[in-house]
Amino acid sequence: MATAMATAMATAMATAEGAARSAVANGEDERAAFLAEFEELRQMLNTDLATLYDLPQHAKNYVDRCMSYNVPHGKLTRGLAVPKCFASFAPGGTLSAEDEKLARQLGWCVEWLQACFLVADDIMDGSVTRRGQPCFFRLPEIGLKAVNDSLVLLTQISRILWHVLRNHPSYLAIAELFQEITYTTEIGQLLDLTSQPAPGEVRLEAFDAATLQRIYRYKTAYYSFYLSVAIGMRLAGVNEPKQYETAKAICLAIGEYFQAQDDFLDCFGDPAVIGKVGTDIEENKCTWLVVQALSSPNFGDAERTVLERCYGRNDPALVAEVKQLYEKLEIRKTFDQYETASFEKISQMIASAADFMPTGAFTFLLKKVYKRSK
């Protein structure tokens, strides 16, 4: 009996390991196909540029380098999600080769948007590294030309859409979706940059849960999660308003959780793993950690004095004091509890939505971000 049970357990474990290896291999194949699509779009845009404008070779090379340096890096989760989301809502849950290609192309439009935001964000935040390499504007030959480069990346999205989508029935809806979510994200960036009244001035009362949620939703959640899902839904021909409303609610919840993770990793993550040096404390940012610290039952006058003296100061010793305060207030433990509660809440939202719409896209996104380390 024991032998039979042991054999059954060994078989089950082997099956699970095989499934895991298959999933990894499938994921690697999807990423390889996705990266190959980038090269096609890059060449298409280079040809587009040469056709539309009389440019010297150095200008064409500059634009090409801007794309290659900033776009095809990182986890690519946003872009890879588009084919998954399209398939989730498509009849039968499968895509033709033509639809797969279109979904990858639109996935790259999301990654282009991400690259545009990151180039600009790094300048505004004075960041040093991004995705394991120097921020684009930190390159001596680039500098503040990167401001214009971020705009070039943004406008290239409309060129891609025109080339690959203009004869598709969802063209107008998806083009408007990109415009709407780009504007929403810029408003979120505005809220992030103006959460404190003036550079060097720290007003702890401005760090509250309502402000944080607005920043999370507008700056991150819409473009990082809802955009990919909504593109998939539009491609699949979904027109039911209730499904879009439900998708938005679930994606905003995932986005808020994701950005809280980002704040945590900015403070406690390993720069070698997350690909950047965290600077939220120095930049006087409204983050999940500082809001939790201020609302902690153990936060008193002594703790307030530390934050007022150290937060928003570009001094490694003062930054270290803030991190020590977070440790004293057990912010790591609070985050672990928040992460578990967020996963359970979002899982329940997905389960409730399963009664009237496909939910594979949401499950895919939640699994991608749950307990991530970078």
N, C-alpha and C positions, 0 to 999 in steps of 0.2 A: 504493500500500500504506500509506504513511505517512498519506495523507489519510483513508483508510478507518479506520485505527486511531484517528486523532484524532477522527473523527466518532463512532466507537463509544465512546470515552472520554467525549466530551462528552454523548452520550446517556445513558450510565451515570450520570454526575454529575448530569444534569438529573433523572433518575429518582430518584436518592437524595435530591436536594434536595426533590423533590415529595413523596416519602414522609415526609421530615422535617417538611415544612410540614403535611402531613396529620396526622401524629402530634401536632404541637403544637396544631393546631386541635381534634383529638379530645380532647386533654387539657384544653383550655380549655372545651370543651362539657361534659366530665365534671365539671369543677370548678364550672361554672355550675349544673348540675343538682344537684350536691351542696349548694351554698350555698342554693339555693332550698329544699331539703329542711330545712335548718336553720330557715328562717323558719317553715315549717309546724310543726316541733317546738316552736319557741319559743312560737308562738301556742297550741299544744296545752297546753303546760305552764302558760302564763298562765291559760288557761281552767280547767285542772285546779286551780290554786291558788285561783282565785276560787270554784270550785264546792265545794271541800273545806273551806275556811276562811273565817271572817268577818274579813277583813283590811281595814284602811284603805287608801286608794288609794296613799299614799306607800310602804307596805310592798310592795304589788304592783309599783309602779314600781321599787323598789329591787332586787327579785329579777330583774325584766326587764333592768335595766341590768347586773346581775352577769353574766347569761348573755351579753348582747351584747358586753360589754367583754372577757370572758375566753375565750369558746368559739370563735367563728368566725374565727380568725386563724391566722397561721403557714402552714406548708407544707401542712398537712392530710393528710400522707402516710399516717398511721395510718388515718384514716377512709376516705380514697379507696381504700386497699388492700382493704377488705372486699368491695366488689363484684368487684374483680379476683380475689380469692381464691375467692369463691363461684363465679364463672364458671370458674375454673381446675379446680375439682373437680366442677362440675355436668356431667351427661351432655350430650355434644355441645359443651361449652365455651361455651354461650350461656345467657342468662337471659331470662325473660319480663319484661314491663314491671312486673308485680307483684313479681317477685323482685328486680328492680333497685331498686325503691323500698324494699323491706324491707332490702336490703343497705345502701343509703345511710342508712337510719334507724339501723341498728345500727352503721354506720361513725361516725355522730355520737355514739353512746354511747361509743365509744372516745375521740373528741375531748373529750367531756364529762369523761371520766376524766382525760385529759391536762390539761385546764383545772384540775380539782380539785387535781391534784398540783402544778401550776406555781404556783397561788396560794399554797398552803401552803409549797412549797419556797422561793419568793421571800422569804417572811417569815423562815423559818429561816436563810436565807443572807444576809439583809439586802441583797438585790439592789436595783438601781436601775431598770433598764429590762427589759422583756420584750416581744419581738415588735415592737420599734420604738416602744413607748409606755411610760409610767411603769408600774411594777408596781402592781397594783390596790391593795395596802395603802399605797402611797406617796401615793395621792390623799388630800388633807387631810380630806375628808369620810368617808373609809373607815377608814383606820388598821387597828387590830387587829380591827375587825369582820370583816375578811377571813378570820379563822380560821373563824368560823361560816359565812361565804360559801363557803369551800372544801367544807365539809360539806354545805351545801345543794346544791352542784353534784354532789357524789358521790351523794346520795340521789335526785336527779332522774333518774339513770340507771335506777333500779328503776321509776320512774314511766313512763319511756319504754318500757321492756321490757314492762311490764304492758299498756300501751295497744296496742303494735304487734305483740307476739309471743305473748301469752298463749294463743292458740288454735293456735299452731304446735307441731308435735311436738318441736322442739328447745328449747322455752321453758325447761324446767328445766335442761337441760344448759348452755345459754348463761348463764342467771342464775347458776348455780353457778360457771361459768367466770369471770365478772366478780368474784364474791366471792373466789375463790381467787387470782386474779391481783392484785386490789387488796391483799389481805393480803400476798402475796409482795412486791409493790412497797414496801409500808410497811416490811417487814423489811429490804429493801435500803436504804431511806432511813435506817433505824436504823443499819445497818452504816456507811453513808457518814458519818453524823453522829458516830459513836463510834469512828471509825478512829484518833482521837487521844484520850488519856485525859482531858484537861481543857482548857478554853479557854486559849489562850496558851502551852500546853506543846507543844513539838515533839519527837516521838520518831521519828527517821528510821527506826529499825528496824521500826516498825509499817507502813511503806510497802513492801509486798512483792507479788509477782505473784499469790499465792494470795488475799490480801485483795482486791486489785483485781478479780480475776475474779469473786469472790463479789458484790461491789458491782455490777459491770457486769451480771451475770446477773439478780440479784434486783431491782435498782432500775430497770433499763432494758429488758433484752432481752425479758423475759416480756410486759410490757404494750405495748412499742413494736412488737414483731414477731410473737411467737407468738399473742397475743390476736387480732389481725386474721385470721391464717391459720386458727386454730382455729374462729373464728366462721364463716368461709367453709366449712370442712369440716363443721361441725355443720349448717349450713343445707342443704348438699348431701347430707346423710344418710350421711356417711362414718362407719363404725363400726370399722374395722380398727385395732387398737391399734398395729401396727407403723407405720402411716402417721402416727399422732399422735406416736409416739416419734421418727420420722425428721424430721417437721416441727419438733418442738421442738428437736432437735439443730441443724438448719440455722438456725432462727430465733435460737437462742442465739449461734451463731457470728456471724451478721449483727449481732446486738445488741451483742456485745462489740466488734466492729470499729466500729460506729456510735458507741459511747460513747468509744472511743479518739479518733475524729475529733472528738467534742464537746470532749474535754479539749484536743486540739491547737488547735481553733478558739477555745476560751476564752482561751488564751494568745496565739496568733498571729493570730486572725481579726480582721477589721475590724468594730468594733461597728455601723457603719452598714449592714453587709451581714448580719451574724448576728443583729442586732436586740437585742443586749444587751451590757452591759459585763462582761467576764470578771472573776471574782473568786476563782477556785479557789486561787490562791497565797495571797491574803490570808486565805482561810477555812481554810487548813491542810488542804486536801483531799488524799486519796490519789488521785492521777491517773496516767495512763499516762506523762506526761512525767517526773514526779518518780521513779517506779519505774524508768524507763529511765535516768535520770541516775544513780541510785544503783547500777545494774548496769553502767554504762559502764566499759570497761577504762581509761578516762582519768580516772575519778573517784578522787581521792586525798584526802589530809588537807586541802589548801587548799580543794578544792571542798566538802568536808563542812563546813568552817568557815563558808563562805558560806551554805549551806543552813541550818545551825543558827542563824545570826545573822539571816537574812533571811526564811526561810519562815514563813508563818503570821502575818506582821506587816502591819497595815493602814497601810502607809507606801509611797507611790508610788516613792520612791527605792530602798527595799529590794526591792520587787516588780521594779523594773527590773534590779536586780543578779541576781535569780533568772533572769530572762529572758536576761540576758547570759551567765549560766552555761550555760543550755540551748543558746545559740548556740555557745559554746565547745566544748561536748560534741557538737555536730552532731546535735542532737535532730531537727531538721527532716529531715536526710538519713535518719536512722534511721526516722522516721515514713514517709517515702516508700517505704522498703524494706518496712516492715511493711504498708503499704497494698497494695502489689503482692502480697505473700505471702498476705495475707488474702483478696484477691480470687481468687487462684488456688486456695486451699484451699477456699473456699466454693463456687466453680464446680465443683470436683471432687466435693464432697458432693452438689451438685444433680444432676450428671451420673450419679452412682451411684444416686441415688434414682429417676431416670427409668425404671429397669428395672421398677418395681412401683407407681409412683404418678404423678399429674400433678405437674409441677414449674413450671408457668407462674407461680404465685404467688411462688415463691422468686426466680425470674429477675427478675420485676418489682421486688421489694423490693431486690435487690442492685443493679440498675441505678439505682434511685432514690438510693441512698446512696453509690455508688462515686464517689470524688473530689469529693464535695460541698464547697461553699464556705460553706454556711450551715445 
